[in-house]
Amino acid sequence: MTDFAVRLAHAASLTEARLQAEIAIQPASTVRDAMAYAARGGKKLRGFLVLEGARLHGLGQELAVQPAAAIEAVHAYSLVHDDLPAMDDDSLRRGQPTVHVKWDEATAVLVGDALQALAFGLLARDDAAPTPQARLDLLATLAHAAGASGMVLGQALDIAAETAPTPLTLDQITQLQAGKTGALITWSACAGARMAGADTGPLAAYAGALGLAFQIADDILDIEGDPALAGKRLQKDQAAGKATFVSLLGLDGAKARARDLVAQAQAALDPYGAQADVLRQAAQFVIARQT
């Protein structure tokens, strides 16, 4: 296994254990059971980025695991809501029935609400950052990244695109995905620098390119992927006639663009030297993955 694969697996285990432990102490209810279900599995790439960014700035995993768990709670909430019939209407996530299919739509809405609240509760704790100012910085920037200026804006633009009279342009899709996918990835990559009171510029540049490459890889998987490996329904964008990076650039063009973005992401890490090699491997992973 590569250093990246080992670190990603470790980060996934650590982050999920922390998140599941927090969910387990909530009052017994259907919502609690469904929260645990929604938070289970997945790559935990965002948590990994938090832990790696913290490591680059000399911060240990015992501190970074709180914001890592928080961002994975937000990501899980976004998937639960995104799968709802009013949005993407998906019945499969990570190879399992989506929350609204396994339970019902009302439970899925409440699960998403509860996971989002849990994320901010995790970040508000004394052990979520070295200083009160760093804690406030993490809270404020996550609110921005997850809300109507970030992820939610991207989701709204995505929904609007489904009924738009003309397909989105490349610039419009790039803007959409910078919110829907990129905002949380950028927050994750920059969290360690924020915790340390350091410059977020290099990691923000890295994450901007990484997030866009991640989405292009998703569009490619939607065309070429194996549903059994992906664990979700594929070719839905093509069936809906939505503009994607693949539809606008062509399959080969989209792959070339993703490779260029990976090179940009890797170059952005130059200030960190060899210490950032695992993050460079992560950039390569996002366009080679099958899920």
Secondary structure per residue as TSV (DSSP state, phi and psi in degrees):
chain	resnum	aa	ss	phi	psi
A	1	M	-	360.0	145.3
A	2	T	-	-72.5	163.4
A	3	D	H	-57.1	-38.7
A	4	F	H	-62.1	-47.0
A	5	A	H	-60.5	-40.7
A	6	V	H	-64.9	-45.8
A	7	R	H	-68.0	-38.8
A	8	L	H	-63.5	-44.8
A	9	A	H	-63.0	-41.4
A	10	H	H	-64.3	-44.5
A	11	A	H	-62.8	-41.3
A	12	A	H	-62.4	-44.2
A	13	S	H	-64.3	-46.0
A	14	L	H	-65.4	-46.4
A	15	T	H	-67.3	-44.6
A	16	E	H	-65.5	-39.5
A	17	A	H	-60.4	-42.6
A	18	R	H	-65.6	-43.9
A	19	L	H	-67.7	-43.5
A	20	Q	H	-66.3	-35.2
A	21	A	H	-63.6	-38.8
A	22	E	H	-69.3	-39.4
A	23	I	H	-65.6	-38.3
A	24	A	H	-62.8	-25.3
A	25	I	T	-89.6	1.3
A	26	Q	S	-73.6	156.8
A	27	P	-	-57.5	141.4
A	28	A	S	-59.5	129.3
A	29	S	S	-170.8	167.7
A	30	T	H	-61.4	-38.0
A	31	V	H	-61.8	-43.9
A	32	R	H	-61.0	-44.1
A	33	D	H	-61.2	-41.2
A	34	A	H	-72.9	-31.3
A	35	M	H	-61.0	-46.8
A	36	A	H	-61.2	-40.3
A	37	Y	H	-63.4	-45.6
A	38	A	H	-67.7	-30.8
A	39	A	H	-86.2	-4.8
A	40	R	S	-83.8	139.1
A	41	G	-	80.7	-167.3
A	42	G	S	84.9	171.2
A	43	K	-	-77.2	-26.0
A	44	K	-	58.0	39.6
A	45	L	H	-63.3	-37.1
A	46	R	H	-67.2	-41.5
A	47	G	H	-62.7	-39.6
A	48	F	H	-59.2	-43.8
A	49	L	H	-63.4	-38.5
A	50	V	H	-61.5	-48.8
A	51	L	H	-64.4	-40.3
A	52	E	H	-70.2	-40.2
A	53	G	H	-63.5	-37.9
A	54	A	H	-65.1	-42.8
A	55	R	H	-60.1	-41.0
A	56	L	H	-60.1	-24.5
A	57	H	T	-108.8	21.1
A	58	G	T	75.2	20.5
A	59	L	-	-104.2	136.1
A	60	G	-	-79.5	161.6
A	61	Q	H	-67.7	-24.3
A	62	E	H	-65.5	-25.2
A	63	L	H	-88.8	-44.4
A	64	A	H	-72.4	-18.2
A	65	V	H	-66.1	-26.1
A	66	Q	H	-66.1	-55.9
A	67	P	H	-64.5	-28.8
A	68	A	H	-63.5	-44.7
A	69	A	H	-66.4	-36.9
A	70	A	H	-62.4	-46.0
A	71	I	H	-69.5	-31.3
A	72	E	H	-71.8	-29.0
A	73	A	H	-66.5	-42.7
A	74	V	H	-64.2	-43.4
A	75	H	H	-62.1	-43.7
A	76	A	H	-61.2	-43.3
A	77	Y	H	-59.0	-43.1
A	78	S	H	-63.9	-35.9
A	79	L	H	-70.1	-41.4
A	80	V	H	-59.6	-46.9
A	81	H	H	-71.4	-37.7
A	82	D	H	-63.6	-29.9
A	83	D	T	-78.3	-12.5
A	84	L	S	-62.1	152.0
A	85	P	T	-56.0	-30.8
A	86	A	T	-72.7	-13.3
A	87	M	T	-116.1	-104.4
A	88	D	T	-85.1	-16.9
A	89	D	-	54.8	60.5
A	90	D	-	-105.7	144.4
A	91	S	S	-106.3	-5.8
A	92	L	E	-135.1	134.2
A	93	R	E	-145.7	126.7
A	94	R	T	54.1	35.3
A	95	G	T	77.2	7.0
A	96	Q	E	-126.4	158.3
A	97	P	E	-57.2	140.2
A	98	T	-	-66.0	163.7
A	99	V	H	-60.5	-42.4
A	100	H	H	-70.5	-21.6
A	101	V	H	-79.6	-43.7
A	102	K	H	-70.0	-36.8
A	103	W	S	-113.0	-100.4
A	104	D	-	-161.5	173.4
A	105	E	H	-66.0	-40.6
A	106	A	H	-61.6	-42.4
A	107	T	H	-62.4	-41.2
A	108	A	H	-62.5	-41.5
A	109	V	H	-61.5	-46.0
A	110	L	H	-67.4	-36.7
A	111	V	H	-62.0	-45.9
A	112	G	H	-61.1	-43.9
A	113	D	H	-59.2	-45.1
A	114	A	H	-68.0	-38.5
A	115	L	H	-66.5	-38.3
A	116	Q	H	-64.9	-44.5
A	117	A	H	-62.9	-39.8
A	118	L	H	-60.4	-39.2
A	119	A	H	-59.4	-45.9
A	120	F	H	-72.0	-30.0
A	121	G	H	-64.5	-39.9
A	122	L	H	-62.9	-41.7
A	123	L	H	-72.1	-21.6
A	124	A	T	-81.1	-7.0
A	125	R	S	-78.0	155.0
A	126	D	G	-59.3	-32.3
A	127	D	G	-91.3	16.4
A	128	A	G	-90.1	-12.1
A	129	A	S	-163.9	159.5
A	130	P	S	-67.4	-28.5
A	131	T	S	-137.6	158.3
A	132	P	H	-57.8	-38.7
A	133	Q	H	-64.3	-40.9
A	134	A	H	-64.7	-37.8
A	135	R	H	-62.9	-45.4
A	136	L	H	-63.3	-37.7
A	137	D	H	-63.6	-44.5
A	138	L	H	-61.7	-43.6
A	139	L	H	-63.6	-49.1
A	140	A	H	-64.9	-42.0
A	141	T	H	-72.9	-31.6
A	142	L	H	-69.7	-39.9
A	143	A	H	-57.7	-40.4
A	144	H	H	-69.2	-45.6
A	145	A	H	-66.2	-34.6
A	146	A	H	-88.5	-15.2
A	147	G	T	-97.7	-150.3
A	148	A	T	-73.4	-3.6
A	149	S	T	-103.3	-5.2
A	150	G	T	-132.1	-110.2
A	151	M	H	-60.6	-45.8
A	152	V	H	-64.5	-38.7
A	153	L	H	-59.7	-45.3
A	154	G	H	-59.9	-41.2
A	155	Q	H	-65.2	-40.5
A	156	A	H	-63.9	-41.7
A	157	L	H	-64.4	-35.9
A	158	D	H	-65.8	-42.9
A	159	I	H	-64.9	-44.0
A	160	A	H	-62.1	-33.2
A	161	A	H	-65.1	-25.5
A	162	E	H	-66.3	-27.5
A	163	T	T	-115.9	9.3
A	164	A	-	-66.6	143.2
A	165	P	S	-66.9	-24.7
A	166	T	S	-130.3	148.1
A	167	P	-	-62.6	153.5
A	168	L	-	-66.1	151.4
A	169	T	-	-82.9	172.2
A	170	L	H	-61.6	-42.7
A	171	D	H	-62.8	-38.9
A	172	Q	H	-68.7	-39.5
A	173	I	H	-65.9	-39.6
A	174	T	H	-61.8	-42.3
A	175	Q	H	-64.1	-43.9
A	176	L	H	-57.8	-49.1
A	177	Q	H	-73.6	-25.8
A	178	A	H	-61.8	-28.3
A	179	G	H	-88.6	-55.0
A	180	K	H	-61.6	-44.3
A	181	T	T	-107.3	-43.5
A	182	G	H	-71.5	-31.5
A	183	A	H	-62.5	-45.3
A	184	L	H	-72.6	-34.3
A	185	I	H	-64.6	-42.7
A	186	T	H	-64.9	-43.4
A	187	W	H	-58.1	-44.2
A	188	S	H	-61.6	-47.1
A	189	A	H	-65.9	-32.5
A	190	C	H	-89.6	-9.6
A	191	A	H	-59.4	-42.7
A	192	G	H	-61.9	-42.6
A	193	A	H	-64.0	-40.1
A	194	R	H	-64.2	-41.4
A	195	M	H	-61.9	-33.7
A	196	A	H	-90.3	-2.9
A	197	G	T	68.4	30.0
A	198	A	-	-103.3	172.0
A	199	D	-	-66.6	126.7
A	200	T	-	-89.7	-3.7
A	201	G	H	-54.3	-54.3
A	202	P	H	-60.5	-42.1
A	203	L	H	-72.8	-30.8
A	204	A	H	-66.6	-41.3
A	205	A	H	-64.9	-42.9
A	206	Y	H	-56.9	-49.9
A	207	A	H	-68.6	-34.5
A	208	G	H	-59.9	-45.7
A	209	A	H	-70.2	-39.5
A	210	L	H	-62.5	-46.1
A	211	G	H	-62.2	-40.1
A	212	L	H	-69.1	-40.6
A	213	A	H	-62.1	-38.4
A	214	F	H	-59.9	-44.7
A	215	Q	H	-70.2	-39.0
A	216	I	H	-61.5	-39.8
A	217	A	H	-62.5	-37.2
A	218	D	H	-61.9	-43.4
A	219	D	H	-63.8	-37.0
A	220	I	H	-68.1	-42.4
A	221	L	H	-61.6	-34.8
A	222	D	H	-61.3	-26.4
A	223	I	H	-94.2	-45.6
A	224	E	H	-104.5	-12.0
A	225	G	-	-70.1	162.5
A	226	D	-	-96.6	116.7
A	227	P	H	-56.0	-32.6
A	228	A	H	-66.0	-35.1
A	229	L	H	-81.9	-38.7
A	230	A	H	-69.3	-30.4
A	231	G	-	73.0	19.2
A	232	K	S	-154.3	167.7
A	233	R	-	-70.0	135.0
A	234	L	-	-112.4	169.4
A	235	Q	S	61.3	21.9
A	236	K	H	-74.6	-35.8
A	237	D	H	-66.5	-42.3
A	238	Q	H	-62.9	-43.2
A	239	A	H	-63.4	-33.8
A	240	A	H	-83.8	-5.8
A	241	G	T	72.5	22.5
A	242	K	-	-78.3	143.6
A	243	A	-	-71.7	134.7
A	244	T	-	-135.5	175.0
A	245	F	H	-60.3	-35.6
A	246	V	H	-70.3	-42.6
A	247	S	H	-66.3	-30.3
A	248	L	H	-89.0	-36.0
A	249	L	H	-101.1	-14.1
A	250	G	-	81.6	160.3
A	251	L	H	-62.8	-47.5
A	252	D	H	-66.1	-39.5
A	253	G	H	-64.6	-39.4
A	254	A	H	-65.8	-40.4
A	255	K	H	-64.4	-40.6
A	256	A	H	-65.6	-41.2
A	257	R	H	-63.6	-41.2
A	258	A	H	-63.0	-40.8
A	259	R	H	-64.3	-39.9
A	260	D	H	-63.0	-40.1
A	261	L	H	-66.8	-37.2
A	262	V	H	-61.9	-43.6
A	263	A	H	-62.2	-39.5
A	264	Q	H	-63.8	-44.0
A	265	A	H	-61.3	-45.1
A	266	Q	H	-64.4	-40.2
A	267	A	H	-66.2	-31.3
A	268	A	H	-63.6	-19.5
A	269	L	T	-88.5	3.7
A	270	D	G	-52.4	-37.8
A	271	P	G	-59.8	-20.8
A	272	Y	G	-94.4	-7.8
A	273	G	G	60.8	-146.3
A	274	A	G	-67.2	-18.4
A	275	Q	G	-60.4	-23.2
A	276	A	G	-98.8	15.2
A	277	D	H	-61.0	-34.9
A	278	V	H	-66.2	-38.3
A	279	L	H	-67.6	-33.0
A	280	R	H	-64.6	-41.5
A	281	Q	H	-64.1	-34.9
A	282	A	H	-62.1	-38.7
A	283	A	H	-63.0	-39.5
A	284	Q	H	-67.7	-35.0
A	285	F	H	-62.0	-39.2
A	286	V	H	-63.4	-24.7
A	287	I	H	-101.5	-2.0
A	288	A	H	-106.0	-9.9
A	289	R	-	-67.9	157.1
A	290	Q	-	-111.0	2.0
A	291	T	-	-131.3	360.0
